[in-house]
Amino acid sequence: MTPTSNTVDGVLRRTAARFPDRTALHFGDEALTYRELDDAVTRAAAHLLSLGLVKGDRVAGYGTNSHAYVIGYLAAARAGLVHVPINYALRAGELSYLLEQSGARAVLVDPALAENLDAVIDVVPAEFVIPLRDADDSLVAIVTTGDVPDLETEVADSDLVQLLYTSGTTSKPKGAMMTHRALIHEYTSSIIALDLDPADNPLICMPLYHSAGMHVFMLPYLAVGATVRLMPAPDIPEILRQVEEYRIGSLFLAPTVWVPLSSHPDLDKRDLSSLRKAQYGASIMPVTVLQRLRERYPDLGFYNCFGQSEIGPLAAVLRPEEHDARPASCGRPVFFVEARVVDADDNDVPAGEPGEILYRSPQLCEGYWENPEATEEAFRGGWFHSGDLVTRDEEGYITVVDRIKDVINTGGILVASREVEDAIYTHDDVAEVAVIGTPDEKWIEAITAVVVLRAEATVTEAEIIEHVKQRLAPFKVPKLVKFVEELPRNQSGKLLKRELRG
């Protein structure tokens, strides 16, 4: 490493030098100090290199949250390898696509998921399959004791450290090429915007394969020297239990977890008085649910986190003191992000007018892995085109209207699906809703609401339509309402509207 390089694994190394004996990470019965975690990362990096992997090789991580997953990511960074986080819910073609497209030479896998990997291993380029944990030859078993070797690999902050695949809600996932430099800037923005503090006592349960869990919370919290408690996956009763038992002070959840948590029966049984910071993001939070939580926990500060994979992912934050005036806003750009809102010709739009938000930032990816056409399109004109339709007021506060591809053209009039969803969410019997456009000879696209009802509710299509009529203009009222048991989502909470559209 050059004297001026600032790498992802260097975040841990510096904190270990400041607080070597402080507990860095709790996972189940396991606890690692900062010194122990840093030493394990160095041993793991040496082990990966000893297999014959060389700088720039891709190493996939396919597992649920664990101390081993964190070690695997940081070890790849320290070895000069490129980490490829993979959604642990992926199977078959989706799994093989990411392994093939990234060209991963090695896979770090949870033994519980090994069968899924075995089913595709003959058609993917991976030469090495390494258990992350729960096995005698697992990565974590190999690296938690023994000598700490010297590494000879030179890693610069301009090197790639991760291929962060987009959620693929509308097309095949694309691998955003993240450098050490980009993520270090993003960690700094996260610490500043979210007031991350060593005393926060955070609980992380959202998936670490997703950029928010790893890059907005895990690494920034390790950077400030917090003691992080990690759960394998989000489970509402267990989240509430751990908040009470361990006096958790900071909790990030996707809206898809906050929504059912807000009405969960265990909420009345648990003492959540230790919570001081509550963050939400990764998808849109219904304003009615947010207000319900804020009224119930008036001393709890809520932070709306907005962005996307390509920017690391944090681009804007609405802070607790800003929620009263603008509860539907996602705030203003964070420290290292500059933004514009433009029309279809990339001309700036007036305040309050909808347009696409564009970014310039050192947090941005270098482009898309082996996809120059998509890279050129996304970065045209010297700005990154996000695909998000927003408005921005005179003070710079951003409000998301919709993803551009989710705007519905009904009878020649454009309607934001989010506006219709927010109106339906005000119905007491609605648990979840997604609004899409379905092909229609008369209307081009018919506004269609796909609704999940609360338990034992018996609402009809006509009642939902009438409810919206009382709140929105006639052209925004759904033409159809479909009732389903659950909405299709990926593990990071993103709604898969492409599946609803068929």
N, C-alpha and C positions, 0 to 999 in steps of 0.2 A: 504494500500500500504506500502511495506517495505521501509525503508529509502533509499535504493540503487536502487529501481526499477525505470525504465524509460519507461513510458507507452505512448501510442499514444495520449490519452487525456491530458497527462501532457505537451505535446507540446503547446497546447492552454493555459493551466493554467499558464505556465511560461510567455508566451507572454502577457497574460492579466495582470499579475503582473507588467510587465515592461511598458506596454502602455495601461492602462485601458480605456482611453478615446479616443484612436485612432480608427477610423472606420476600422473594420476587413473585413466586407462583405457588398457589394451592390448587391441586387437582385431585379430588377424592381424598385418599389417605396420603397422597404424595405431597411433599413440600420441598421446594428448592430455594436456597438463598441465591442472591445475585452472583456470588462467586461460583457456587455450584452450577448454576445455569450457564454462566459464561464458559466455564471449563467444559461442560458437556457439549456446548456448541462447537468449541474448538476440536474436541475429540471426534465429534460427528462429522465435521468438515474434513478432517484427516481421513476418516474411514471412507467417506464418499470418494475422495481423490485416490485412495488406495485401490479402489475397484478398477481404476483405469479411466474414470471420468476426467474430462479436461475442461478448462475454463470455457464458459459459453455453452456447455452441454445443458440440456433441459432435464429437470428432475421433477416429476409430478408428485403432488401430495394428495392422496385419496383416503381421507379419513375424517372422522368426527373430531370435535375439539378434544385436545389432550395436551399434557406437557410435552409429549413426544412430537406432536404436530408443530408446536412452537419451536422446539429444538431443530426439527427438520428444516423449517423455513429459514431460520437464522444460520444453520450450518451451510445450507446451499449458498446463502449470501456470502458467508465468510470464505467459502471455497471458490468463489467466482463463478458458480453455477447459476442457472436461471430456473427459479422455482415456478411450477405450474400448478396452482391450486385448482382442484376439481371438486365440484359439487358431489357430496357423498351419496346423493340420491340417484345419480346417473347410472344407467345400465346400458348394456348392449351397444347399439349404434351411437348413442349420444356419448358414451364413455370412449368408445374406440375413435370417434371423430376427434375429440380433444387430444388424445394421445398421438394419433397420426398427424393431425395438423400442427401440433407443437413439435413433433419429432422427439418426444421424450425418450431418453436412453435409459432412465431408471424411474421406478415408481416406488414411493414410500406409501405403504398401504396398511390400514387396519386389518388384522387377521379376519375380523368379522365380515369384511368386504372382499376378501381374497377370492371367493367363488365368483363374484362378478367380474373380477379382473381375469381369472382363469378362462372365462368364457370368450374373451376377446384377445388374449395374449398372443395367439398365433397370427393375428393380422395387424398387430401394432409393432412399432419399432423398439419397444423397451427390451433391453438386454438384462437388466437387473431388477429384481423384485425384492424389496427390503421391508420386512414387517416393522411397523412403527412401534408397536407395544404388544403386551400380552403374549410374548413368545420368548424362549431362551435366546434366540438369535436376533431379537428385535433391536432396532436402533437404540432405543432408550436403555436396554439391558447392556449393550456394548459400551455405551459412552458415559455412563454415570460414575464410573470409577476408573482409576488408573492414571498413568502419567499424562500430562498435558503437553502435546507435541508442538513444535514450532512449524508454522505453515510457510511455505515458500511462494505460494501463489500471490501475484500482485493484483489487487482489485482496485479499480478507480471508480470514483462516483459517477462517471459517465457510462460505466458498464451497465448492461441490462441485469436486473435482479429478479424480475418476475414478468411472466406473461399473464396478465390479468384479463381473463376472458369475460366479455360482456354477457349479460344475462340471456341474450338471444330471444327476447320476447316477441320479436317480429321477423327474425331471420337467423341464419346460422351464427353462432357466437364467433366473435372476432377477438384475437389476442392482442390486447393493448400492451405495447412494449414499455414497461416501466423501468426507469433507471434508478440506481441508488439515489442520485441527486434529486429526482422528482419526488421520491417518497420521503426523503428527509425534509424537503420543503413542506410536504403535506403534513408530516408529523408536527412540525412547528406551527402550522396554521391551526391544527386541531387543538394543540395545547393552549394556544392563545384564545381561540374562539369559544372553547368549551370549558375554560377555567379549570383545566385538569390539575390536580393537586396530589402530592404524595399521601395526604391523609384521607383521600376520598374513599378508600376501601371498596374498590369497584368489584362488581360481579359481571363476568362476561359469559353469556350463554348463546348469543347469536353466532352462526357458523363462522369460523376463522378462514374458511376458503373464500368467504365473501370479503370484499375490500373494506367494508365498514367495520366489521368485527376485528380484523387484523390491523388495519392502517389508521383508523380513527380512534380506536380504543386500546387494543393490546400493546402495540409498539409505543404509542405516545405515553401510555401509563408506565411502561417500563422505562421510558426516557426520563420521566420525572421521579422515578424511584418509588412508585406505589407498590403495594402488595396486592396482586391480582388474584381473585378467586375465579376459577374456570369451571364451567359445566360442560358436559359432552354435547348437549343440545337444549333448546328451550322447552322446558316442561313447566307449565304454570304452577301447579301445586308445589313443585320442588323449588322453583324460583322464589315463591312467597315464603317457603320454609327457610331457605338460606338467607333471605333478606332479614328475617326476624332473628334467626339463630346467630348469624355472624355479624349482625349490625351493619349491613351493607349501606354505603352512603351514596353510591353512584350506580345507575342501572340503565343500560341501553337496550331497547327492544324495538323491533320492527312494529309498525302499526298492526300487522296481522297477529301479533302477540298482545300488544296493548289492548286491542278491541275485545277479545275474549277475556283477558285478565280483568278489565274494568267491570265485568258483571259476573266474575267467577265466585262461587259460594265461599271459597276459602279466604276471600278478601276480608270478610268480616271476622275471621278467626285469627288473623295474623297482625302482629304489631310491626308496622312499617315506619315507625317514627324516626328511625335512623336515616332514612332516605332523604337526601338533600338535593340530589341532581338526577333528573330523569331525561334521557335523550331518546328521540325517536327519529326515524328516517328509513330509507330504502324503498318506501312507497308512501303514498299520500295518506295522512292521518285524517279521518273524518273529524270535522270541527266539533260536532256534537259530542263525540267520545272524548276529545281533548278537554272540552269545557267540563264534562262530567268528572274527569279525573282531577282537574284543577280546583274544582269546587270542593271535592272530597278531601284533597290534600293541599290546603292553601299555603303551607310552608315549603312545598316541594317545587323546585325550580325546573321548568321544562325547557329543553333546547330542541329546536327543529333543525335537523341536519339534512342538507340537500346537496346533491351532486351526482356523479356518475363514475363508473370504473375508470374512464380515460383520464380523469383528473385526480385520481388517487385514493378516495373519491370525493373528499369534502370540498365543496365550492362555496356554499353559503350557510349561514347559521342565523336563526332567530333566537335571541337570548331570552331568558326568563322575564326580564323587566320590559321586554318589547311585546309580550304576548297579549296584554290587555287591549292595546290599540289595534293590533293586527294579528288576530289568532289564526287567520288562514294563510299568512305570509310565511315564506321560508327564509326571511331575513335579508341580510346584505352579504356581499362577497367577503370571504375570509382574507387573512393577511396577505397571502401571496397570489390572489386571484383578481384579475381585471375582467370586467364583463361589459358586453354591449347587448342591446335588444334591437333586432333588425327585421325588416320585411323580407319578402321573397327575393328581392334584388340586393339584399345586404345593405340597405339604407337604414340608418337609425330611425326608429319610430318615436313619436312624442310620448311623454310620460302618460301612463295609463292605457296606451294602445297595445294590443297583443302583438308579439313577435317572437322570433327564435332567439334564445340567449346564446351568445358566442363568448368564448373565453380566450384570454392570453394568460399564461402562467408557467412558472418553472415547475409546477406540479404535473403538467400535462405529459402524457405518454409521447413516445417518439413516433408513433404511428401504429399500424396494425401488422402483426407478424405475417410475412409472406402474402400481403394483400395491398400492393401499391395503389391499386385503383381506389379502394376504400379510404386509404390514407390521404390521397390527393383530394378526394371529395370532401373529407371531413375537415381538412386544414386549408381549404381554398381561401385565398385572400389574406392569408397570414393570421387567421383566427380559427379556433376550433369550433365547429358547428355541432351543437349538443343534441339537436332534435327535440328539445323541450320548448314548448310554447308558453310564454310567460308574459306578465305585465310588470312594469317597474314604475314606482311612483316618483314624485319629485325629490324625495329624500333617499332614493336608491333602494327601497325595499322591494323585493321580488315576490311575486305571487304566481305560482304555477297554474296555468290554465289547463294544460294537458300535454301529453306527448303529441307531436305534430301528426304522427300516424294514427292517433286515437281520436282526432277530431272527426266528427260525423258530418257528412254532407247530406242534409235532408231537404229535398226540394230546392236545392241550390243555395241553401243557407247553412253556414258552418256552425255547429253546436259542439261545445266542449263536453265530453262525456263526464268529466269530473263535476261540472255544475249540476248535472242531473243526478249523479250519485250522491252529492251532498244533500240534495233535496230529499231523496229517498231515505237517506240515513236518519232523517229527523223523525221517521215513523218508528214508534216504540217497539214494534214487533219485528223489525228488520235487523238481522245480525250482520249480514254482509251483502254487498251489491256490486255488480260490475255492469256498466252500460257500454254497449257496443252498437255499431251500425251493421245491419244485415241487408243484403241486396233486396231492392224493391223496385218494381217496374215504374211505379208512380213517383216514389219519393227519392229515387236513386239509392239512398240508404234509409232504412226505417230505424228509428231509435228504439233499441231493444234493451230492456232491463233484465238482468239475470240475478235473481234474488235468493239469498239464504235466509230463512226465517228463524227466529228464536224458537227454542223448544216449546212445543205444544201450541204455537201460534197457528191461527187458521185464517190468515188474510187472503183475500182473493185478488185476482188481476185487476178487476174493476176498482177495488179499494186503493190499490197502489197508484193507479192512474189518476184517480180522483185526488189523492193526496198530493201528487205532483202538480195537478191543475191549480191547486190553491196557492202554489208557491212560485211557479214559473210561467213564462209566456207559452201560449198554446203550441207553437212550433217546437218547443223543447220537451213536450210531454211524450213519454214512451208510447209507441204504437203497439208494442208487444211487451208482455211480462212473462218470464219463464222462472219457475221455481226449481231449485236444485238443492241437493244435500250439502254440497261444498263447491267452492270455486277452485279452479286449477291454479296452483302457484308453484314456483320453484322454492328451494329451501331457504333462499334469502328473503322470501316474502313477496317477490315480484309476482304480480298477477299476470297470468299467461293468456292474454286476450285473444291471441291467435288461435288457441284451442277452442275458445268459445265461438269464434267466428267460423270454425270448421275449415 
